[in-house]
Amino acid sequence: MAGLSKKNIWKKIKKLSYWGFFWIIWLVTVSRFSQERIAKQNTFSEIQKIPDVDVGLLLWTTKILKNGKKNLFFIYRINAAVSLYKEWKIDYILVSGDNGRSTYDEASDMFDELVKHGVASWDIVLDYAWFRTLDSVIRAQKVFWVKNMTIISQKFHTTRALTICYLNGLECLAYPAQDVPINRGPRVLLRETLARVLTYIDHVIARKPHFLGEEEETPWK
């Protein structure tokens, strides 16, 4: 680059930036629409139409936001899981959460709320080793003996989870919880956009769960 003028250098930088921006937009767009296509046939918005399975996989989220307000993502996911359980669409609920800190225990918060809403405590199994959605899905199969399951979360999240199931040869359905207005969770939706791209990268590099561990005894085994 010694023979290039500053003007030419900036032109090359701009050109590379434009191409980089193009490829980012392309990856985001392809990831979004391809995953929606994969998930479409196994996503059920009407509870009467979803097939019965043994286990519902309830994906993590915190109960209280940093600003002290109740998390609508949490409330709506609990409502969806309880509805499936009471309609006999699932017999058990596997709660996937994070308790990496003593003051932060998503799985137990969900357990308490499910019991409060009428789910029998013995029909709930907790998985505390969540790090990512990939971990939750793979551990459900390899650690908790789940052969088929209904994934419970908001639609943007279940779409990615179903894609992970598809890429790993798992039989999964999804029952999306009520959506949250975008103004109540813009950072979550932005993070999800990037996570969809990462889903394919994980598959290409054959990423494994952060912690797999030994097989667990479950009531559905």
N, C-alpha and C positions, 0 to 999 in steps of 0.2 A: 504493500500500500504506500511505499515511500514515494512512488512516482505519481500518486493521485493528489489532486488538489482537494482542499477542504470541501469545496462545492461538490465534487464528484463523490467524495466519501459520504457526505450527507445524503446524496441521491441514492447510494447503495444501501445505506441504513434505512432510509424511508421505504425502499423497494422491499427489503427483507421484512420490515415491519408490516407492510401491507400483506405480504404473503403469509406471515405468521398469523395476522388477524384473520385472514381468509380461512386458513386451516383450523383455527380455533372455532370459528363460526360453523364450519363444515362438520367438525367432530361433535359439537354440541347439538346441531340439528339432526345429524344421523343417529346419534345416541338417543335423542328424545323420541323420534318417530319410530325407529326400529323397535325400541323397548315397548312402546305403546302397542305396536302391532303384535309383538310376542305375547303381551299380557292380556290382550283384548278378549280372547276366547275363554280365558279362565278367570275373568273378573265378573263378579255378580253383585249388582247394586240392589237387587230385590231378594230379600231373605227367603222368600217362598221358593225361589228357583235354584238356590244353591244346593248342591248335593250334600248329603250327610257324610261327615268324616269323623274320625276319632278325636283328632286334636286340632285346636286352634292355636296358632302361634301369634301371641300378642307382642308386638314389637315396642321397644322401650321409648320412653320420653319422660322428662322430669315433670313432677306434679306442680311445682310452684316456680314461676319465672324469677329471674334475678330482681325484677322490680317489685316482687312480692305478690303479684297478681296470679290468679289461677291460670294454669296452662290449658287452653281449649283443646290442644292436640291430645292431651292426657284425658280430659273429660270425655271427648268424643270416642276415643279408642276404647275406653272402659265401657261406654254405652253399647258400642258395636259388639264387643266380646260378650257382654251380658245378654244381649238380644239373641245372638247365635246359640248360646248355652241354654237359654230358657225356651227356645224354639226347637231344641233337640237337634240342632244342626252340627253341634260339636258336643262331645262327651267330656272332654278335658281341655284345660287351658294351660299351655306352656308359656310362661312369662319370661321374656328375655330382657334382662336389664343390666345395669352397671352399679356395683357397689364398691368401686375402687377407692372411695374415701369414706371414712367413718360417718361423715355428715351427709352422705349422698348415696341413697339406696333406692334406685328406681324400681327394682323388682319387688321389694317389700311394700313400697307405696302402692303399687298396682295390686298386689295380693290383698292388702287391707281394704282397698276400694272395691275389689271384686267380691270379697266376702260381705262387705257392707251392702252390696246390691243383690245378695242372695245366692251367690255361687258357693257351693260346698267347698270348704277348705281342702278336703281330701281329693278334690277334682282339679286342684291347681298344683302345678310343678314349677319351681323357680330355677331359672338358669342365670347365675350371677356372672358368667364369664363373657359377657358381651363386650366387644370392642368395636365391631362394625356389623352391618347387616349381613355381610358374608359369613361372619362367625355364627350369627344366630341361625341362619338357614342350614349351614353345614353341620353345626353341633346338634340341631334338632334331629337330623338323620343319623349321624354317626355316634352321638353320645346318648341321645334320649330315645332312640329306636322308633322315630316317627317315619312311617312309610308314606303316608299322604296327609296333608294338612291344609287348613285354611288360614291364610295370613291375614292379620288384622292390623291395619294402620290407615292413614290417609291414602288416597288413590295415588298421589305422586310417589309415595313410598312403596306401596304394594306393587306398583308397576316395576320398579327396580328389583324388588325382592323376587317377583315372579321370573324376571329375566335371569337372576342368579340361579333360581331353581332350574330353569330351562337349560342353562349352560352347564349345569352339573347333573343333568338327567334325573331330576326329582319331580315327582307328581305333586303339584301344588295348585290350590285355588286361592282366591282372594275375595274378601268382603270389605270394601273400603268404608272406613269410618267417615262421618260427616266432615266435609272440608272446613278449613278455617279461613276467614277472609284474609286476603293477601297482606293487608295492612297490619294484621296481627302476627304475621310470621314471614316477613320478607327475607330475612337472613336464612331461614330454614329452606325456603324455595331456591334461593341462590346456591346454597350448599348442595341441594339435591341435584341441581343442574350439573355441577361439577362431578358429583358422585356417580352420575349415570355414565359419564365418560370413563371414570375410573373403573367402573364395572367391567368394561371390555378390556381395559389394560390389565386388570387382575386376572382375567381369564387367559389372556395371551401369555402372561408370565407365570400362570398356574399358582397364584398366591394361595396360601393355606391359612386357616384360622390362626389367630395369634396364639390361642391356647385351646388345644383340642381336649386333652385329658382322657380319663378312663370312662367307660360306659357306665351309665347310671341306671338304677332300678326305677321303673315307672309303673303306674297303675294300668297302662295300656299295653305293656310288653307281653 
